[in-house]
Amino acid sequence: MSSEKAYKLLALQEGISNNEAKALIDDGLVYAKGQKILIARALMGANTRFNVQEVSKPSVIFEDENLIAINKPAFITSEKISEIYKFPLLHRLDKETSGVLLLVKDEEFAKKAIEEFKHMRVAKTYVAAIKGIVSEEININEPILTIKTKGGAHSKISKDGKEAISKVTPLMVVGKKSLVKVEIKTGRTHQIRVHLSSVNAPIVGDEKYGKNRSARMYLHAYYIGLLGYNFKANIPKDFNALGFEISNKFEI
């Protein structure tokens, strides 16, 4: 059987350019036989059929003279959101993390907001689907050390790290998976992912820290509050693919 590079086969199947096909694979949106295609140049059978995961469009939650609050979909980088709306980021979310992302419009407001983050006066609540059963509240107070390399940042629990505090509250259990609320008092790189993995409750789809694959990493930035502003983003419907019954009326 003849073979060809994955991105070239995808381009033919979808009627798109080779560059567009490569970008879809690099963004983790392409599957074949139930497995995510990780390498765009991987050789695959000429008859391979691909499934391409659709990406939701970002939407504006709120906007005024100081900031814009965006509901960021999974699979779009924070930097791309900044490009789309043409304002700088106040903070970042991982590419596969959905939810509230803030852009700043006013320079003086930006300075004040950065101070709030620096002094840990920003309220942040996330929702995560995790592997395992969580039936009671867990408080995790473990320092995190982040090492930045050319390949990206990697964090781990270490006595040499910075203070990191996460409060985990169960919301729902379905089979051997749980939906949990995570309130973070600090904002270390990959904090929630590292903390949940450390208590044997890795996020579904977290390949880096949880060593498990899924359609996405099921982490959602549900709420953020600072300087009198409070924003929420409803939990995406794709969480229901794991068996959780979540509607737009679902509040935590």
N, C-alpha and C positions, 0 to 999 in steps of 0.2 A: 504493500500500500504506500502511495506517495505521501510525503509529509511537507509541511510548510510552516513558517514562523506564525505564531499565534496571532500577532497583530495584523499580519497580511490577510489571513483567513477571515478574521473578524471584519476587516475593512471591506472585503468582498461581500460577506454576508449582510452587513448593515448598509452597504452603499455609501461609505464614508471614506475619508482620506486615511492613509496609513498613520499620519500623525495623530489624527483624532482617535483612531483605534488604539494606538499605543497609549494615549492619555487615559482612555477608559480603563485599560488594564492596569496602568500605573496607579490609578485612583482606587483600585480594588473593587471595581464594579462589574467585572466579567466572570462568568462561571461556565464550566463545561462538565457534564456528568456529575453535577452536584458539588463540584470542587471549585474554589476560587482560583483563577489563573493568576499566578504570582509573577511570572516572568514573560514580558511581552514578546521576547525573541525565542521562547521555548518552541521546539519543533512538535507539531501536532498533526494527526492524520488529516488528510485533505477533506474528509467528510465530517469533521468535527462540527457540531452545532453548539453555538454559544447562547447563553442567556445573559442579557445586559440589564443590570439593576437600574431602575429609574431613580433619579434624584429629584427631590422636591425643590421648589423654588423658595428662596428666602423671602420673608415678609417683614414689614415694619410693624412693631408692636406699639411704638410711641416715638414722637419726635417733637422737639422744641428747639429753642435757640442754643441750648447747652449740649444736647446729646441726641443720638438716635439709638433706640433699643431694637435689635433685630432678632427674629426667631430664625436661628441658623439651622438648616437641615444637616443631617449627617452627610459625609463625603464631600463637603465643600470646606476648604481651608478658611481660617479666620482672615488670612491675608487677601483671599479672593473676595470675601465680603467687603473688606475695606476698599478694594478696587472698584467693586460694583457701586457702592454708595459714595465713594470719593471723600471719605473722612477717615482719620487715623483711629486705630484700635485703642481702647482703654485697657483691655485685657485680651486673653486668647482662650479658645477652646480647641482641643484636639480635633483633627479632621473628622473623625468618626463620631465625635460627641455633638449632639444636637442641643438646641435651647437658646437661652438668652445670652446675647453678645452685645456689648456696648461700644459704640463709636462716639468720639467726642467732636464737638463743633466749635466750642469756645475755649480759647487758650487758658484763660484764668480758671474756668471750671475744671479743665483738665488737670491743672496743678493741684487744685483742692482734692479732686478725686484720686489722684495718684497718692497723695498723702493718706487718704482713707485706706487705700490698699496697703500702703507701707506699714501703717499702724494697726492693721487687722481690725478695722472698724467697718468692714463690708460684710453684710449677711449673705451667705450663699447656701442654697439648698439644691441638691441634685437628686435624681431618681436613677437607680440602677437595677438591672435584672442580673441576678447573680446565680451561680451554680451552688446548689446546696440549700439547706433549710435554715432560715434565720427566724426564730420564734420569739426572741426577746432583744431588748436594746443592747447594743454593744458600744462601748466607748473606747476608742483607740487613741492612745497618746504615745506615739513612737516617732522619734526623730528621723527625718529623711535627708539623705545625701544625694545630690544630683550631680552627675558627671556629664558634661557636654562634649560631644565629639562631632566629627564631620558627618557621621551617620545619624545624628540626632541626639537628644537627651535621654539619659537612662537614670532612673532613680532607684534607691534601695533604702531599706531601714538600716541605720547605722548610728552608733553612739557619737560619731563625728558629724552627724547631720544637724539640720535646723529643726526646731520644735514644730511638730505637726499634730493637729488634733482633729479627729473625725468622730461624729456621733451617728451611729447607724441604727435606724428604727425600722422594724418590719412593717410592711404594708399588706402583702398578699403572698400566699404560697400556692404554687401550682406544680404538682408532681414533685420533682426534685430541684425545682427552681424557686427563687424568691424575688419579689419586688421589694426594694428597700429605699427608704429615704436617707440621704446622707447630708448632714449639715457639717460644713467645715469651718473651723475657727481660724484656720491658717490657709494659705494658698500655695503650697509647694508644688513643684512640677510633678504631674502624674500622681498627686497625693492619694486620691480616692482609689485609683487602680492599685497602687502599691499597698495601701492599708487593707483593702478588702482581700487582696491576694494573701496578705500576711495572716489572716484569720481563716484561711481555707474557704473563702467565699468569693472567688474571682468573678469578675464581670463576664457575662456571656459574650463571647466574641473578642475578648481581649487576648490577642495572640502573644503580645509582648510580655505581659505579666501573669496572665492566666493560663497561657499555653492551651487555648481552645479556640476553635474557629466557628464562626456563624456568619449570617448575612451582614452583620455589622457589629460594632462594639456597642452594647446597649447601655449607654450612659447619656443622661439628659440633664442639662442645666435648667432646672425648673424655676428657680427664683433667685433674684439678686436685689439687694436693697442698700442704697447709700445716699447720703446727703439729702434725705427726704424723698428720694425716688424709690419706688417699689415696682418691680416688673416680674411677670410670670409668663411662661410659655407652656401650653398644654402638652402633655406627654404624647409623642407621636403614635399614630395608629399601628406602626410596624411592631411595637411592643406586643400587640395582640397576637402576632405570629408565634409567640412563645407560649400562648395559652392564657395570658392575662386578659381579663375583660375590662378594658379601659375606654371610657368615653370622654368627650370634651367636658362633661360635667364632673369628672373625677377630680376631687380636690384633696390636697394633703396638708 
